[in-house]
Amino acid sequence: MTFDISSISIPSHPGIYLMKDVKENIIYIGKAKNLKNRVKSYFIKNQNYKTQKLVEKICDIEFVLTDNESEAYLLESNMIKRYRPIYNIELKDQQRYTYLRLTDEKFPRLLVARRIRTGKFLGGGKFFGPFTSGSSKLLTIGTLRKAFKIRICKTLPKKACLEYHLGNCEAPCEFKEAKKRYAHHVSNLESILKGKQQMKDFAEKLQGQMREASESLQYERAKEIRDTLHRLGALQTKQKMEYVKGVPSEDYFGIKIEEQTALVMTLRQTHGIIRDSNRFSFDLVGDNTFPNFLFQYYTTNPIPKNVIVSEEPENKNLLKSLLSEKAGFDVEIIKPKRGKRKEMINLVMKNINLIQAKGGDPGLVELQERLNLPQIPKILECFDISNHGAQYSVGSMSRFVDGRPDKSGYRKFKIKTVSGRDDYSMISEIVKRRYFRLSEEKTILPDLVLIDGGKGQLKAAQKSLQSVRVNIPCASLAKQNEEVFVPKRKEPIIIPKSNPALKILQHARDEAHRFGVAYNRALRKLN
């Protein structure tokens, strides 16, 4: 039964509204400049399907008034983070960004900062961040502790512990000189975390101190500094990046609506280089809009000077004002019409269209990205060899279309030109036979050829493709560690076991193997 909106008194003021179900759970939180007009709009006819489902569950509505629409924006955001209603936009990846904490102890420790659901940090001290998923790996907390001689003990011991003997800490718990130097170490660490001092500059400073120590015959001190430089080595190398002078950090947002769902893709550009990307989707229910998404996004992500969008959000000026106030500098929201920014937005939209394209299975899209393929591998053919003694060797091929088995396209091969157990030559034979025939018949070629095996099998398949002048991307999947090999790359590509891209490759490989074993068994029965 639909909630009777006439049974409650609705104020005509700015504020937020909290919709509750029969169990008093908050299922949706929205904001409005005029609460009465906005809330009543939910109960008119011709709402989209998902909004209708929300309305069907409403049993009560609570209101919180604010002085203006800006305050309503802020309050709505905080309440959504606190209650996480099922119909609101929820950014699933809000924990992608790492914060670090220097404790307020006499001899501070460096820890990963923890937060409660409302976003408040736990514990005292100084907080640094956010660091993106990539940079948090660079700023490895263990490396930083060792490099800056930061203690790890929860309780300060009375005597120097193992960390001192390993050279990771100078033991301020016991030695007077270490106590004096500790504040200096913490100060250097802070300058790095705040970004005030580049890692390269700091390393050069240490190298100067090492030379001075060596020249003054302070060899132990010189050795300590050398060890610190070694620890910072990987960090310093990874922090090198191409720098384009005068190009500020920018975020790019593309949005596309399909039926009642919005798909948003983001790209972050730092100093002219794309550093991060992500995808989000949300249902178009109530106030789940693009400007709402942007505001929610920047409650947990660093705000850049320029936000570049594929479409101009409603209440653009209000959103600019809120983001500028939060960031502490003027933030611009720009819909570009030409130039490099327009090209970047076109790139974002191209990726969104790719994802939404018919047959664009997420695993196939991921596979294209992982293997750097020119297009989504909608048609995949996988080859395997089945041996049973020297006499019974056969080849098999599975065919997948849009990530699913196309069993009418499976093929089996009697080995004709190879004797003995020579997998490389057998792979070479069946691949050559398959694609010579397809090229002669001018049949549609697959988007990816997959070989069951390692580098050797892959190389054999490549040579066969080249011999019949067929240009198809090729990869191999090694059984032992499920490593993926591609041409012109020495190291294998490691795809996480839970990843849908790997599951598609495994399924194709397993089907080719099953089909080949069945054919081998059938031949042996005939003899």
C-alpha positions as CSV (number, residue, x, y, z in Angstrom):
1,M,0.0,0.0,0.0
2,T,1.4,3.4,-1.0
3,F,2.2,5.8,1.8
4,D,-0.4,8.5,2.2
5,I,1.5,11.7,1.7
6,S,-1.4,13.8,2.9
7,S,-1.1,12.3,6.4
8,I,2.0,14.3,7.2
9,S,2.9,18.0,7.3
10,I,5.7,18.9,5.0
11,P,7.6,22.2,5.5
12,S,8.3,24.5,2.5
13,H,11.9,25.1,3.7
14,P,15.3,23.9,2.5
15,G,16.5,20.8,4.2
16,I,16.8,17.0,3.9
17,Y,14.2,14.2,4.0
18,L,14.8,10.7,5.3
19,M,12.5,8.0,3.9
20,K,11.9,4.9,6.0
21,D,10.5,1.5,5.5
22,V,8.2,-0.6,7.7
23,K,11.1,-1.5,10.0
24,E,12.0,2.2,10.5
25,N,15.2,1.6,8.4
26,I,16.3,4.7,6.4
27,I,16.1,3.6,2.7
28,Y,16.7,7.0,1.0
29,I,18.0,10.4,1.9
30,G,17.5,13.4,-0.3
31,K,17.8,17.2,-0.2
32,A,15.7,20.0,-1.5
33,K,15.4,23.8,-1.7
34,N,11.7,23.4,-1.0
35,L,11.0,20.2,0.8
36,K,7.2,20.3,0.2
37,N,7.5,20.5,-3.6
38,R,10.3,17.9,-3.8
39,V,8.7,15.2,-1.6
40,K,5.3,15.5,-3.2
41,S,6.9,15.0,-6.6
42,Y,7.6,11.3,-5.6
43,F,3.9,10.5,-5.4
44,I,2.8,11.7,-8.8
45,K,2.2,9.3,-11.6
46,N,4.6,8.4,-14.5
47,Q,7.7,8.0,-12.2
48,N,10.4,5.6,-13.5
49,Y,10.2,2.0,-12.4
50,K,13.0,2.2,-9.7
51,T,11.5,5.3,-8.2
52,Q,8.1,3.5,-8.0
53,K,9.8,0.6,-6.2
54,L,11.2,3.1,-3.7
55,V,7.8,4.8,-3.1
56,E,6.2,1.4,-2.5
57,K,8.5,0.8,0.5
58,I,8.0,4.2,2.2
59,C,6.2,4.0,5.5
60,D,7.4,7.2,7.1
61,I,9.3,10.4,6.1
62,E,11.4,12.5,8.5
63,F,12.6,16.0,7.9
64,V,15.7,18.0,9.0
65,L,15.6,21.8,8.1
66,T,18.6,23.9,7.1
67,D,19.0,27.6,6.5
68,N,19.9,27.2,2.8
69,E,20.5,24.7,-0.1
70,S,24.2,24.7,0.5
71,E,23.8,23.4,4.1
72,A,21.3,20.8,2.7
73,Y,24.0,19.5,0.3
74,L,26.5,19.1,3.2
75,L,24.0,17.5,5.6
76,E,22.7,15.1,3.0
77,S,26.3,13.9,2.2
78,N,27.1,13.4,5.8
79,M,23.9,11.5,6.5
80,I,24.3,9.3,3.5
81,K,27.8,8.3,4.7
82,R,26.4,7.6,8.2
83,Y,23.3,5.5,7.3
84,R,24.2,4.2,3.8
85,P,20.6,3.9,2.5
86,I,20.1,1.3,-0.1
87,Y,18.6,3.6,-2.7
88,N,21.3,6.3,-2.5
89,I,24.5,6.6,-4.5
90,E,27.2,4.7,-2.7
91,L,30.8,5.0,-3.9
92,K,32.0,1.5,-3.4
93,D,35.7,2.4,-3.7
94,Q,35.8,5.2,-1.0
95,Q,38.6,3.3,0.8
96,R,40.9,3.4,-2.3
97,Y,42.6,6.4,-0.7
98,T,45.1,5.8,2.1
99,Y,45.7,8.3,4.9
100,L,48.8,8.1,7.2
101,R,49.0,9.3,10.8
102,L,52.0,10.5,12.9
103,T,51.0,9.9,16.5
104,D,51.2,12.6,19.1
105,E,53.4,10.5,21.4
106,K,56.8,11.8,22.8
107,F,58.5,9.8,20.0
108,P,55.8,9.6,17.2
109,R,55.1,6.5,15.3
110,L,53.9,6.3,11.6
111,L,50.6,4.4,11.2
112,V,47.9,3.9,8.6
113,A,45.1,6.2,9.7
114,R,41.8,4.5,10.5
115,R,38.4,6.1,10.1
116,I,34.9,5.3,11.3
117,R,31.8,5.3,9.0
118,T,31.2,9.0,9.3
119,G,34.7,9.7,8.0
120,K,36.2,10.8,11.3
121,F,39.8,9.7,12.0
122,L,40.6,7.6,15.0
123,G,43.4,8.5,17.4
124,G,45.4,11.7,17.8
125,G,48.3,13.2,16.0
126,K,48.9,14.6,12.5
127,F,47.2,13.1,9.4
128,F,48.5,13.1,5.8
129,G,46.8,12.2,2.6
130,P,44.9,11.1,0.8
131,F,47.3,9.0,-1.2
132,T,45.8,7.1,-4.2
133,S,46.0,3.3,-4.5
134,G,49.2,3.8,-6.6
135,S,51.0,6.3,-4.5
136,S,50.1,4.5,-1.3
137,K,52.2,1.6,-2.6
138,L,55.0,4.0,-3.3
139,L,54.9,5.5,0.1
140,T,55.3,2.0,1.6
141,I,54.9,2.5,5.3
142,G,57.6,0.0,6.2
143,T,60.1,1.6,3.9
144,L,59.3,5.1,5.3
145,R,59.7,3.8,8.9
146,K,63.1,2.3,8.2
147,A,64.3,5.2,6.0
148,F,63.5,7.8,8.7
149,K,64.3,5.7,11.7
150,I,60.8,5.7,13.0
151,R,60.1,3.4,15.9
152,I,57.4,0.6,15.6
153,C,57.1,-0.5,19.2
154,K,53.6,0.2,20.7
155,T,55.2,0.8,24.2
156,L,58.5,2.4,24.5
157,P,60.9,-0.2,25.9
158,K,63.6,0.5,28.5
159,K,66.4,-1.0,26.4
160,A,67.2,-1.1,22.6
161,C,65.3,-3.8,20.9
162,L,65.9,-5.9,17.7
163,E,65.0,-3.0,15.4
164,Y,68.0,-1.1,16.7
165,H,70.3,-4.0,16.0
166,L,68.9,-4.3,12.5
167,G,69.6,-0.6,11.9
168,N,65.9,0.3,11.5
169,C,65.7,2.5,14.6
170,E,68.3,4.5,16.7
171,A,66.7,3.5,20.0
172,P,65.6,6.9,21.5
173,C,64.4,4.7,24.4
174,E,68.0,4.3,25.6
175,F,70.4,6.7,23.9
176,K,70.5,10.5,24.5
177,E,71.8,11.3,21.0
178,A,69.0,9.3,19.4
179,K,66.5,11.2,21.5
180,K,67.9,14.5,20.1
181,R,67.9,13.2,16.5
182,Y,64.4,11.7,16.6
183,A,62.6,15.0,16.2
184,H,64.8,15.8,13.2
185,H,63.9,12.4,11.6
186,V,60.2,13.1,12.2
187,S,60.5,16.6,10.7
188,N,62.1,15.2,7.5
189,L,59.4,12.5,7.2
190,E,56.7,15.2,7.6
191,S,58.2,17.3,4.8
192,I,58.0,14.3,2.4
193,L,54.4,13.4,3.4
194,K,53.3,17.0,2.9
195,G,54.9,17.1,-0.5
196,K,57.0,20.1,0.5
197,Q,60.2,18.4,-0.3
198,Q,60.6,16.0,-3.3
199,M,62.1,12.6,-2.6
200,K,64.9,13.4,-5.2
201,D,65.8,16.6,-3.3
202,F,65.9,14.8,0.0
203,A,68.1,12.0,-1.4
204,E,70.5,14.6,-2.8
205,K,70.6,16.2,0.7
206,L,71.5,12.8,2.3
207,Q,74.2,12.2,-0.3
208,G,75.8,15.5,0.7
209,Q,75.7,14.5,4.4
210,M,77.2,11.1,3.5
211,R,80.1,12.8,1.7
212,E,80.7,15.2,4.7
213,A,80.6,12.3,7.1
214,S,83.1,10.3,5.0
215,E,85.5,13.2,4.6
216,S,85.5,13.8,8.4
217,L,86.2,10.1,8.9
218,Q,82.8,9.4,10.5
219,Y,82.5,6.1,8.7
220,E,79.7,4.7,10.8
221,R,77.6,7.8,10.2
222,A,78.3,7.6,6.5
223,K,77.3,3.9,6.4
224,E,74.0,4.7,8.2
225,I,73.2,7.4,5.6
226,R,74.2,5.0,2.7
227,D,71.8,2.4,4.1
228,T,69.0,5.0,4.3
229,L,69.7,5.9,0.7
230,H,69.4,2.3,-0.4
231,R,66.1,2.0,1.4
232,L,64.8,5.1,-0.4
233,G,66.2,3.9,-3.7
234,A,63.1,2.0,-5.0
235,L,60.8,4.8,-3.6
236,Q,62.9,7.5,-5.4
237,T,62.9,5.6,-8.7
238,K,59.2,5.0,-8.7
239,Q,58.4,8.6,-7.9
240,K,60.1,9.8,-11.1
241,M,57.4,11.0,-13.5
242,E,57.0,13.1,-16.6
243,Y,56.3,16.6,-15.6
244,V,54.6,19.1,-17.9
245,K,55.2,22.6,-16.6
246,G,52.1,24.7,-16.0
247,V,49.6,21.9,-16.4
248,P,47.4,21.6,-13.2
249,S,45.8,18.4,-11.9
250,E,42.5,17.8,-13.5
251,D,39.7,15.2,-13.1
252,Y,37.6,14.1,-16.2
253,F,34.1,12.8,-15.8
254,G,32.0,11.2,-18.5
255,I,28.4,10.1,-17.9
256,K,26.0,8.1,-20.0
257,I,22.4,7.2,-19.2
258,E,21.0,3.8,-20.2
259,E,17.5,3.0,-19.2
260,Q,17.4,3.9,-15.5
261,T,21.1,3.6,-14.7
262,A,23.9,6.1,-15.0
263,L,27.4,4.9,-15.9
264,V,30.2,7.3,-14.9
265,M,33.9,6.9,-15.8
266,T,36.6,9.1,-14.3
267,L,40.2,9.8,-15.3
268,R,42.6,11.7,-13.1
269,Q,45.4,13.7,-14.9
270,T,48.4,14.9,-12.9
271,H,51.0,17.1,-14.5
272,G,49.6,16.1,-17.9
273,I,49.8,12.4,-17.3
274,I,46.8,10.1,-16.7
275,R,47.4,8.6,-13.3
276,D,44.1,6.9,-12.2
277,S,40.8,5.8,-13.6
278,N,37.6,4.3,-12.3
279,R,34.0,3.4,-13.2
280,F,30.8,3.8,-11.2
281,S,27.1,3.2,-11.8
282,F,24.1,4.3,-9.9
283,D,20.3,4.0,-10.3
284,L,18.4,7.1,-11.3
285,V,16.2,7.2,-8.1
286,G,15.0,10.5,-6.5
287,D,17.9,12.9,-6.3
288,N,20.5,10.5,-7.5
289,T,21.9,12.9,-10.2
290,F,25.2,13.7,-11.7
291,P,25.8,16.8,-9.5
292,N,25.0,14.7,-6.5
293,F,27.4,12.0,-7.6
294,L,30.2,14.7,-8.0
295,F,29.6,16.1,-4.6
296,Q,29.6,12.6,-3.0
297,Y,32.8,11.7,-5.0
298,Y,34.7,14.6,-3.5
299,T,33.8,13.8,0.1
300,T,36.4,11.0,-0.1
301,N,38.7,12.1,-3.0
302,P,41.1,15.0,-3.3
303,I,39.6,18.0,-5.1
304,P,41.6,19.3,-8.2
305,K,41.5,22.8,-9.5
306,N,39.7,21.8,-12.6
307,V,36.8,19.3,-13.0
308,I,36.2,18.5,-16.7
309,V,32.8,17.0,-17.5
310,S,31.0,15.6,-20.5
311,E,27.8,17.4,-19.6
312,E,27.2,20.4,-17.4
313,P,25.7,19.5,-14.1
314,E,22.6,21.3,-12.8
315,N,23.2,23.8,-10.0
316,K,26.8,24.2,-11.4
317,N,27.5,27.4,-9.5
318,L,26.3,26.0,-6.2
319,L,28.4,22.9,-6.7
320,K,31.5,25.1,-7.6
321,S,31.0,27.1,-4.5
322,L,30.7,24.0,-2.2
323,L,33.8,22.4,-3.8
324,S,35.8,25.6,-3.6
325,E,35.0,26.1,0.0
326,K,36.0,22.5,0.8
327,A,39.2,22.7,-1.2
328,G,40.3,26.1,0.0
329,F,40.8,27.4,-3.6
330,D,38.7,28.2,-6.6
331,V,37.4,25.1,-8.4
332,E,36.3,25.3,-12.0
333,I,33.7,22.9,-13.6
334,I,34.2,22.9,-17.4
335,K,32.4,21.3,-20.3
336,P,35.0,21.7,-23.1
337,K,34.1,22.4,-26.7
338,R,37.4,21.9,-28.3
339,G,41.1,21.2,-27.8
340,K,43.0,18.7,-25.6
341,R,40.3,18.6,-22.9
342,K,37.6,17.8,-25.5
343,E,39.8,15.0,-26.8
344,M,40.2,13.6,-23.3
345,I,36.4,13.7,-22.7
346,N,36.0,12.0,-26.1
347,L,38.4,9.3,-24.9
348,V,36.3,8.8,-21.7
349,M,33.1,8.6,-23.6
350,K,34.7,6.1,-26.0
351,N,35.5,3.9,-23.1
352,I,32.0,4.1,-21.7
353,N,30.5,3.2,-25.1
354,L,32.8,0.3,-25.3
355,I,31.6,-1.0,-21.9
356,Q,27.9,-0.5,-22.9
357,A,28.4,-1.9,-26.4
358,K,26.4,-5.0,-27.2
359,G,28.3,-8.1,-26.1
360,G,30.7,-5.9,-24.1
361,D,31.0,-8.4,-21.3
362,P,33.0,-6.9,-18.4
363,G,35.4,-9.8,-18.5
364,L,36.0,-9.3,-22.2
365,V,36.6,-5.5,-21.7
366,E,39.0,-6.4,-18.9
367,L,40.7,-8.9,-21.2
368,Q,41.2,-6.3,-23.8
369,E,42.8,-3.9,-21.3
370,R,45.0,-6.6,-19.7
371,L,46.4,-8.0,-23.0
372,N,46.4,-4.6,-24.7
373,L,44.3,-5.9,-27.6
374,P,43.1,-3.6,-30.4
375,Q,39.5,-4.6,-29.8
376,I,37.3,-6.5,-27.5
377,P,37.9,-10.3,-28.1
378,K,34.3,-11.2,-28.9
379,I,35.5,-14.2,-30.9
380,L,38.2,-16.3,-29.1
381,E,39.6,-19.6,-30.4
382,C,41.7,-21.8,-28.1
383,F,44.0,-24.7,-29.1
384,D,45.1,-27.7,-27.1
385,I,47.0,-30.9,-27.8
386,S,45.9,-34.2,-26.3
387,N,48.6,-37.0,-26.1
388,H,48.1,-40.6,-25.1
389,G,51.3,-42.4,-25.9
390,A,53.2,-41.9,-29.1
391,Q,50.4,-43.2,-31.3
392,Y,47.4,-41.2,-30.1
393,S,47.9,-37.5,-30.5
394,V,45.1,-35.1,-31.5
395,G,44.5,-31.4,-31.6
396,S,41.4,-29.6,-30.5
397,M,39.9,-26.1,-30.6
398,S,37.2,-24.5,-28.6
399,R,35.4,-21.3,-29.8
400,F,33.9,-18.7,-27.6
401,V,31.6,-15.9,-28.8
402,D,30.9,-13.0,-26.4
403,G,32.6,-14.9,-23.6
404,R,30.4,-18.0,-24.0
405,P,31.1,-21.4,-25.6
406,D,30.0,-21.7,-29.2
407,K,30.0,-25.5,-29.4
408,S,29.0,-25.6,-33.1
409,G,32.3,-23.9,-33.8
410,Y,34.5,-26.4,-31.9
411,R,37.0,-28.3,-34.1
412,K,39.2,-31.5,-33.8
413,F,42.3,-32.3,-35.7
414,K,44.2,-35.6,-36.4
415,I,47.9,-34.9,-36.3
416,K,49.2,-35.6,-39.8
417,T,52.8,-34.3,-40.1
418,V,54.3,-34.9,-36.6
419,S,55.4,-38.2,-35.1
420,G,56.3,-38.7,-31.5
421,R,55.3,-36.3,-28.7
422,D,56.3,-32.9,-30.0
423,D,53.7,-30.4,-28.7
424,Y,55.3,-27.4,-30.3
425,S,55.2,-28.9,-33.8
426,M,51.7,-30.2,-33.3
427,I,50.4,-26.7,-32.2
428,S,52.2,-25.3,-35.2
429,E,50.4,-27.8,-37.5
430,I,46.9,-27.3,-36.3
431,V,47.1,-23.5,-36.1
432,K,48.5,-23.4,-39.6
433,R,45.8,-25.7,-40.9
434,R,43.0,-23.8,-39.2
435,Y,43.9,-20.3,-40.4
436,F,45.1,-21.3,-43.9
437,R,41.6,-22.7,-44.4
438,L,39.9,-19.6,-43.0
439,S,42.0,-17.2,-45.1
440,E,41.2,-19.3,-48.2
441,E,37.5,-19.3,-47.5
442,K,37.7,-15.6,-46.5
443,T,35.8,-16.4,-43.3
444,I,35.7,-14.1,-40.3
445,L,38.8,-14.5,-38.2
446,P,38.8,-14.5,-34.3
447,D,39.8,-11.5,-32.3
448,L,42.2,-13.6,-30.2
449,V,44.0,-16.9,-30.5
450,L,44.7,-18.6,-27.2
451,I,47.2,-21.5,-26.9
452,D,47.3,-23.9,-23.9
453,G,50.9,-23.7,-22.8
454,G,53.8,-21.4,-22.3
455,K,56.3,-19.4,-24.3
456,G,57.3,-22.3,-26.6
457,Q,53.7,-23.1,-27.7
458,L,53.0,-19.4,-28.2
459,K,56.1,-19.0,-30.4
460,A,55.1,-22.0,-32.5
461,A,51.6,-20.6,-33.0
462,Q,53.0,-17.2,-34.0
463,K,55.2,-18.7,-36.7
464,S,52.3,-20.6,-38.2
465,L,50.1,-17.4,-38.3
466,Q,52.9,-15.5,-40.0
467,S,53.5,-18.3,-42.5
468,V,49.8,-18.1,-43.7
469,R,50.0,-14.3,-43.5
470,V,47.2,-14.0,-40.9
471,N,47.5,-11.2,-38.4
472,I,45.6,-12.1,-35.2
473,P,46.5,-11.3,-31.6
474,C,47.9,-14.3,-29.9
475,A,48.4,-15.4,-26.2
476,S,49.1,-18.5,-24.2
477,L,47.9,-19.7,-20.8
478,A,50.3,-21.8,-18.8
479,K,48.6,-24.3,-16.5
480,Q,51.0,-24.4,-13.6
481,N,50.6,-20.8,-12.3
482,E,47.9,-19.6,-14.8
483,E,50.3,-17.1,-16.3
484,V,49.5,-15.4,-19.5
485,F,52.2,-14.9,-22.1
486,V,52.0,-12.5,-25.1
487,P,54.4,-11.8,-27.9
488,K,57.2,-9.3,-27.4
489,R,57.0,-9.4,-23.6
490,K,59.5,-11.4,-21.6
491,E,57.5,-11.5,-18.3
492,P,54.1,-13.1,-18.0
493,I,50.9,-11.2,-17.3
494,I,49.5,-12.1,-13.9
495,I,45.7,-11.8,-13.7
496,P,44.1,-12.2,-10.3
497,K,42.4,-15.6,-9.9
498,S,39.0,-13.9,-9.1
499,N,39.2,-11.7,-12.2
500,P,36.5,-12.3,-14.9
501,A,39.1,-11.9,-17.7
502,L,41.1,-14.9,-16.4
503,K,38.0,-17.0,-15.9
504,I,37.1,-16.6,-19.6
505,L,40.6,-17.7,-20.6
506,Q,40.4,-20.7,-18.2
507,H,37.0,-21.7,-19.4
508,A,38.1,-21.6,-23.1
509,R,41.3,-23.6,-22.2
510,D,39.3,-26.2,-20.2
511,E,36.8,-26.6,-23.0
512,A,39.5,-27.2,-25.6
513,H,41.1,-29.7,-23.3
514,R,37.8,-31.6,-22.5
515,F,37.0,-31.7,-26.3
516,G,40.4,-33.0,-27.2
517,V,40.4,-35.7,-24.5
518,A,37.0,-36.9,-25.6
519,Y,38.2,-37.1,-29.2
520,N,41.4,-39.0,-28.2
521,R,39.4,-41.5,-26.2
522,A,37.0,-42.1,-29.1
523,L,39.9,-42.8,-31.5
524,R,41.4,-45.3,-29.0
525,K,38.1,-47.2,-28.7
526,L,37.9,-47.6,-32.5
527,N,41.3,-49.4,-32.4
